[in-house]
């Protein structure tokens, strides 16, 4: 995709959704971090269902430690891998209390040191909580980047590097959300809905599915 096409791609997505936000529910940066850790291999909807009651009770790392690992498990047992996630959340809360005065550090290197926090999670927190120009490449962004030709790469890190290089200034903070939402609701994994896609003329993917119910499966 050429430079002016990339600008137009994001201009259109931005026009349709001027203030994109994560679909995870949270009340502060610590809760966002916990929600993102819980969302690995789980849906945002499933995480929100579990965290609504949890986050009424727990707003700080110290409160999470007071709740304890077993108490946390009771809240999140509907989420996949809840045993290891509970362990990680307690572990990261402990570190936040001991090293950071209960605050979430605004630093990717410090974030990835926390249990259960990888580069993608750190990028989400940096972007959503601190407004950093980070690109958290999940399955949706990986697919959309490769399909459209916007950011091609064999690994999430390669796609992230391409996005860092190519996303134009005005769209760098929102790009992560626009791409996720585009992948989740239009450029879907099995059947991309090209017939209602706002960037259809800019996208390099072939063959496009231009008729609803055409039944053609995309790879
Ligand atoms: S045209 Fe189709 S493949 Fe391309 S971005 Fe839109 S939905 Fe995805």
Boltz pocket constraint, residues with backbone or C-beta under 6 A from the ligand:
constraints:
  - pocket:
      binder: B
      contacts: [[A, 147], [A, 148], [A, 186], [A, 187], [A, 188], [A, 192], [A, 193], [A, 194], [A, 197], [A, 198], [A, 199], [A, 200], [A, 201], [A, 203], [A, 204], [A, 205], [A, 208], [A, 209]]
      max_distance: 6.0
